[in-house]
């Protein structure tokens, strides 16, 4: 087992890589971007057909990574704490299936396949031999996807006809953009907003791109405010404050502070321009279909979920079985049933028990531990890009205490990518920001990892 901090000298063992002739696997990069664009646009990939497409693209991504590794003559897998925690979790769920410790084998099998697909995405992004240029392009792609989805939400908001994309009628929900639930829309914004901000504060990016990224960030902030997800807005603020602290801790807070103030003032100015009262009135008129859980509902669901945990403390009821089990334990009357606990941690604890939950906690602790190990190294400067990815992960993890964002495939995929970018090994030239205008042939050659070269 390797240590949490990857050993830079052991990343590439073959002669081609050592001589700098290895090239980025562009096929895997393009498949990943298609996956990240498709999943949120397909209603968050929560339906059977869209989930199947996501799983197919994840498997295709892994295949492209393996084929590229075969052609390079080497394959790299960082077996850090996150890797082993993910493997342990999947083995435990597999054991639930084999031993019959699940109350719904079909749902457990489906959720295990999804978890495996997220693991594949995490594995590819954290180990693929993309150069600095392609890592930068991945960040720009995520920011662009977030901007386009935010624009779709804003435009659809002002022309709302009760149908998503103006054609897809829904019976229940609190829709915004392509998502049936506005909280999940803001969950995606929490991650893409942070990436856009981190890229805008990074060196090595052309000034025109910086201006465009600031615009992207403002649009995503406005879209999030218009969605009126209280938990999402609070968690986004938590991510921004953490980002300001971490960037200020290492590099000086001036630039990040000015960036946040600019985004906040422009966003609020746009809301005032459109009129706050009409917006709020229109939001409440558009939410007549809502089936959202209130704050008190969430408390009742949490209490009933703890009752499930008390009866199945170690083994759990089986991954993906909450919808089947929860009606038996529901202690309050509602005309509709909640198939989610609105708290990813409590639901996971009830489904996989303390043993499976241990692996999830191990994974989160490992993510935080690796990031701060990198941040504490005085010999290197941690990039704004990596810091933004980490803060995006923290935002969605906090939001998961009051919602189920990580059970939405689109959001879970973005989270897996951000987590992989956080722990991905840095390049060997830690203090040399690579300029955007650098020649493609020079920038694309060699196995440099890119995150450390986009400096704040």
C-alpha positions in Angstrom: 0.0 0.0 0.0 1.3 3.4 -0.9 1.2 6.4 1.5 -1.5 9.0 1.1 1.0 11.4 -0.5 2.0 9.9 -3.9 5.7 9.4 -4.4 6.6 11.6 -7.3 9.7 9.6 -8.3 7.6 6.4 -8.7 4.9 7.8 -10.9 6.3 6.7 -14.2 8.7 3.8 -14.5 9.0 3.3 -18.3 11.7 4.9 -20.5 9.3 6.8 -22.7 7.6 8.5 -19.8 10.9 9.3 -18.1 12.2 10.9 -21.3 9.1 13.1 -21.6 7.7 11.6 -24.8 4.5 10.3 -23.4 1.5 12.2 -24.6 -1.9 12.9 -23.1 -4.8 10.5 -23.8 -7.1 12.8 -25.6 -9.8 10.1 -26.2 -10.3 9.6 -22.5 -10.5 13.3 -22.0 -13.2 13.8 -24.6 -15.2 10.9 -23.3 -15.1 12.4 -19.8 -16.3 15.8 -21.0 -19.1 14.2 -22.9 -20.1 12.3 -19.8 -20.0 15.4 -17.6 -22.1 17.4 -20.2 -24.7 14.6 -20.8 -25.4 13.6 -17.2 -26.8 17.0 -15.9 -28.6 17.8 -19.1 -30.4 14.4 -19.0 -32.4 15.5 -15.9 -29.4 14.7 -13.7 -29.3 11.1 -15.1 -31.8 9.8 -12.6 -34.0 7.9 -15.1 -33.3 4.4 -16.3 -32.3 5.3 -19.8 -29.9 8.1 -18.8 -28.4 6.1 -16.0 -27.6 3.3 -18.5 -26.0 5.8 -20.8 -23.9 7.2 -17.9 -22.8 3.7 -17.0 -21.8 2.9 -20.6 -19.8 6.1 -20.9 -18.0 5.4 -17.6 -17.0 1.9 -18.8 -16.0 3.4 -22.2 -13.8 5.9 -20.3 -12.1 3.2 -18.3 -11.5 1.2 -21.5 -10.0 4.2 -23.2 -7.7 4.7 -20.2 -6.6 1.1 -20.3 -6.0 1.1 -24.0 -3.9 4.2 -23.8 -1.9 2.7 -20.9 -1.2 -0.4 -23.0 0.0 1.7 -25.9 2.3 3.7 -23.6 3.6 0.4 -22.1 2.8 1.4 -18.5 -0.2 1.8 -16.3 -0.3 3.9 -13.2 -2.7 3.4 -10.2 -2.2 5.4 -7.0 -3.3 3.1 -4.2 -3.8 5.7 -1.5 -6.4 5.7 1.3 -9.2 6.8 -1.0 -8.5 3.9 -3.4 -8.6 1.3 -0.6 -11.7 2.9 1.1 -13.6 2.8 -2.2 -12.5 -0.8 -2.8 -13.5 -1.8 0.7 -16.9 -0.2 0.4 -17.6 -2.0 -2.8 -16.5 -5.3 -1.4 -18.7 -4.8 1.6 -21.8 -4.2 -0.6 -20.8 -7.2 -2.7 -20.8 -9.2 0.4 -24.3 -7.9 1.3 -25.4 -9.4 -2.1 -23.6 -12.7 -1.8 -24.6 -13.3 1.8 -28.2 -12.2 1.3 -27.9 -9.3 3.8 -29.9 -7.0 1.6 -33.7 -6.7 1.6 -33.7 -5.7 -2.1 -31.0 -7.5 -4.1 -32.0 -5.8 -7.4 -31.7 -2.2 -6.1 -28.5 -3.1 -4.2 -27.0 -4.5 -7.5 -28.0 -1.4 -9.4 -26.5 1.0 -6.8 -23.3 -1.1 -6.6 -22.9 -0.8 -10.4 -23.3 3.0 -10.1 -20.8 3.1 -7.3 -18.4 1.1 -9.4 -18.8 3.5 -12.3 -18.1 6.5 -10.0 -15.0 4.7 -8.8 -13.9 4.2 -12.4 -14.2 7.9 -13.1 -12.3 8.7 -10.0 -9.6 6.2 -10.9 -9.2 7.5 -14.5 -9.1 11.2 -13.5 -6.6 10.7 -10.7 -4.3 8.4 -12.8 -4.6 9.4 -16.4 -1.5 10.9 -18.1 -3.1 14.2 -19.0 -0.7 17.2 -19.4 -1.0 20.6 -17.8 -2.8 21.9 -20.9 -5.5 19.1 -20.8 -6.0 19.4 -17.0 -6.6 23.2 -17.6 -9.0 22.4 -20.4 -10.9 20.0 -18.1 -11.3 22.8 -15.6 -12.5 25.1 -18.3 -14.9 22.5 -19.6 -16.5 22.0 -16.1 -16.9 25.8 -15.7 -18.4 26.0 -19.2 -20.9 23.2 -18.5 -21.9 24.9 -15.2 -22.4 28.2 -17.0 -24.5 26.7 -19.7 -26.7 24.8 -17.2 -27.1 28.0 -15.1 -28.1 30.0 -18.3 -30.6 27.3 -19.1 -32.1 27.5 -15.6 -32.3 31.3 -15.7 -33.9 31.4 -19.2 -36.3 28.6 -18.4 -37.2 30.4 -15.1 -38.4 33.5 -17.0 -40.3 31.5 -19.6 -41.6 28.8 -17.3 -44.6 26.9 -18.7 -44.6 24.0 -16.2 -42.4 21.8 -18.3 -38.6 21.1 -18.2 -37.0 22.1 -21.5 -40.5 23.5 -22.2 -41.6 20.1 -23.4 -41.2 17.6 -20.5 -44.2 17.9 -18.1 -43.7 16.9 -14.5 -46.2 16.1 -11.8 -44.2 16.7 -8.7 -40.9 18.4 -7.8 -39.4 21.9 -7.4 -37.7 22.2 -10.9 -34.9 24.5 -11.9 -33.0 24.1 -15.1 -32.8 20.4 -16.2 -33.2 19.2 -12.6 -36.5 18.2 -11.1 -35.3 19.4 -7.7 -33.8 22.9 -7.4 -31.6 21.7 -4.5 -29.8 19.4 -6.9 -29.3 22.2 -9.4 -27.6 24.3 -6.8 -25.6 21.2 -5.7 -24.1 21.1 -9.2 -23.5 24.9 -9.1 -21.6 24.5 -5.8 -19.0 22.5 -7.6 -18.8 24.2 -11.0 -18.9 27.7 -9.3 -15.8 26.9 -7.2 -13.9 25.5 -10.3 -14.8 28.6 -12.3 -13.6 30.9 -9.5 -10.4 28.8 -9.0 -9.6 29.0 -12.7 -10.2 32.8 -12.8 -7.7 33.3 -9.9 -5.1 31.0 -11.5 -2.0 32.1 -13.4 -1.2 30.6 -16.8 -4.7 31.5 -18.0 -5.1 34.2 -20.7 -6.7 37.4 -19.5 -9.7 37.0 -21.9 -10.4 33.6 -20.4 -10.2 35.2 -16.9 -12.8 37.8 -17.7 -15.0 35.1 -19.2 -14.6 32.9 -16.2 -15.6 35.7 -13.9 -18.7 36.1 -16.0 -19.4 32.4 -15.8 -19.0 32.6 -12.0 -21.5 35.5 -11.8 -24.1 33.7 -13.9 -23.8 30.6 -11.7 -24.2 32.7 -8.6 -27.3 34.4 -10.0 -28.8 31.1 -11.0 -28.2 29.6 -7.6 -29.8 32.6 -5.8 -32.8 32.4 -8.2 -33.3 28.7 -7.4 -33.8 29.7 -3.7 -32.3 26.6 -2.3 -31.5 27.8 1.2 -29.3 24.8 2.1 -27.5 25.0 -1.2 -26.8 28.8 -0.9 -25.5 28.3 2.6 -23.2 25.5 1.5 -22.0 27.5 -1.4 -21.1 30.3 1.0 -19.2 27.8 3.2 -17.2 26.7 0.2 -16.4 30.3 -0.8 -15.3 31.2 2.7 -13.1 28.1 3.0 -11.6 28.9 -0.4 -10.8 32.5 0.7 -9.2 31.2 3.9 -7.1 28.5 2.2 -5.9 30.8 -0.6 -5.2 33.6 1.9 -3.4 31.1 4.2 -0.8 30.3 1.5 -0.9 33.2 -1.0 -2.5 36.3 0.6 -6.2 36.9 0.7 -6.4 40.1 -1.4 -7.1 38.6 -4.8 -9.6 36.0 -3.7 -11.4 38.5 -1.5 -11.7 41.0 -4.4 -13.0 38.2 -6.6 -15.7 37.2 -4.1 -16.8 40.8 -3.5 -17.0 41.4 -7.3 -19.1 38.3 -7.9 -21.4 39.1 -4.9 -22.0 42.7 -5.9 -22.6 41.9 -9.6 -25.0 39.0 -8.7 -27.0 41.1 -6.2 -27.0 44.0 -8.6 -28.5 41.8 -11.3 -31.2 40.5 -8.9 -32.1 44.1 -7.9 -32.2 45.1 -11.6 -34.7 42.3 -12.4 -36.6 43.0 -9.1 -36.4 40.8 -6.0 -40.1 40.8 -5.2 -41.3 39.7 -8.6 -38.6 37.0 -8.6 -39.7 35.6 -5.3 -43.4 35.8 -6.3 -42.7 34.0 -9.5 -40.7 31.3 -7.7 -43.5 30.5 -5.4 -46.0 30.4 -8.2 -43.8 28.0 -10.1 -43.4 25.7 -7.1 -47.1 24.6 -6.8 -46.0 21.1 -7.8 -43.5 20.9 -5.0 -43.1 17.7 -3.0 -40.0 19.0 -1.2 -39.4 18.0 2.4 -39.7 20.8 4.9 -37.3 21.3 7.7 -39.6 19.5 10.1 -40.1 16.7 7.6 -36.4 16.3 7.5 -36.2 16.0 11.2 -38.9 13.4 11.3 -37.3 11.4 8.5 -33.9 11.6 10.3 -35.6 10.2 13.5 -37.2 7.4 11.6 -34.0 6.6 9.8 -32.2 6.3 13.1 -34.8 3.7 14.1 -33.7 1.7 11.0 -30.1 2.0 12.2 -31.0 0.8 15.7 -32.5 -2.4 14.3 -29.8 -3.0 11.6 -26.7 -1.4 13.2 -23.9 -3.4 11.7 -25.0 -5.0 8.4 -27.6 -2.5 7.3 -30.6 -3.2 5.2 -28.7 -3.2 1.9 -27.5 -0.5 -0.4 -30.4 1.1 -2.2 -33.1 -0.3 0.0 -34.2 2.9 1.9 -37.3 3.4 -0.3 -38.5 -0.1 0.5 -37.8 -0.1 4.2 -38.6 3.5 5.2 -42.5 3.2 5.0 -42.4 0.6 7.7 -40.7 3.0 10.1 -42.5 6.2 9.1 -44.0 7.7 12.3 -45.8 10.7 10.7 -48.5 10.9 8.1 -47.9 12.4 4.7 -50.0 12.0 1.5 -46.7 11.0 -0.3 -43.8 8.9 0.7 -40.2 10.0 0.8 -37.9 7.6 -0.9 -34.8 9.4 0.3 -33.7 10.3 3.8 -32.7 13.9 2.7 -29.4 13.2 4.5 -26.9 11.1 2.6 -25.0 10.1 5.7 -28.0 8.8 7.7 -29.4 7.0 4.7 -26.0 5.3 3.9 -25.7 4.3 7.5 -29.1 2.7 7.5 -28.3 0.8 4.3 -24.8 -0.4 4.7 -24.5 -0.4 8.5 -21.6 0.7 10.6 -19.2 -1.5 8.7 -19.9 0.0 5.3 -20.2 3.5 6.8 -16.7 3.1 8.1 -15.3 3.0 4.6 -17.2 6.1 3.6 -15.8 8.0 6.6 -12.4 6.7 5.8 -12.7 8.0 2.2 -13.7 11.5 3.4 -11.0 11.7 6.0 -8.5 10.5 3.4 -9.5 13.3 1.0 -9.1 16.0 3.7 -5.9 14.5 4.9 -4.2 14.4 1.5 -5.2 17.9 0.7 -3.8 19.4 3.8 -0.6 17.3 3.5 -0.1 19.0 0.2 -1.1 22.4 1.5 1.4 22.2 4.4 4.4 21.5 2.2 6.4 24.7 2.5 8.5 23.8 -0.6 5.5 24.1 -3.0 2.6 26.4 -3.7 -0.8 24.8 -3.8 -2.8 25.9 -6.9 -6.0 27.8 -6.8 -7.5 25.1 -9.0 -6.8 22.3 -6.6 -8.0 24.4 -3.7 -11.2 25.2 -5.6 -11.8 21.5 -6.3 -11.4 20.7 -2.6 -13.8 23.5 -1.5 -16.3 22.3 -4.1 -16.1 18.8 -2.5 -16.6 20.2 1.0 -19.6 22.3 -0.1 -21.4 19.2 -1.5 -20.4 17.1 1.5 -21.9 19.7 3.8 -25.0 20.0 1.6 -25.4 16.2 1.9 -26.4 16.6 5.6 -29.7 18.1 4.5 -30.2 16.6 1.0 -29.3 13.7 -1.3 -27.1 15.3 -3.9 -24.7 12.4 -4.0 -27.5 10.1 -5.0 -28.0 12.1 -8.2 -25.7 10.5 -10.8 -24.8 13.8 -12.5 -23.7 15.4 -9.2 -21.9 12.3 -8.0 -19.9 12.3 -11.2 -18.8 15.9 -10.8 -17.9 15.1 -7.2 -15.8 12.1 -8.2 -13.9 14.3 -10.7 -13.3 17.1 -8.2 -12.0 14.6 -5.6 -9.7 13.1 -8.1 -8.3 16.5 -9.1 -7.7 17.2 -5.4 -5.5 14.1 -4.8 -4.0 14.0 -8.3 -0.1 14.1 -8.2 1.5 17.4 -9.0 4.1 18.0 -11.7 7.8 18.2 -11.1 8.2 21.9 -11.9 6.2 23.1 -8.9 7.1 26.8 -9.1 6.9 27.5 -12.8 3.5 28.6 -13.9 2.9 27.5 -17.5 1.6 30.2 -19.7 -1.5 29.7 -21.8 0.2 30.8 -24.9 2.8 28.1 -24.7 3.2 25.9 -27.8 0.9 23.0 -27.8 3.7 20.6 -28.7 5.7 21.6 -25.6 2.7 21.9 -23.3 1.1 18.6 -24.3 4.3 16.5 -24.1 5.3 14.6 -21.0 3.4 13.3 -18.0 3.1 16.6 -16.1 -0.1 16.6 -14.0 -1.0 20.2 -14.2 -2.7 21.1 -11.0 0.4 22.5 -9.4 1.2 24.6 -12.5 -1.9 26.7 -12.4 -0.8 29.0 -9.6 -2.8 31.7 -7.8 
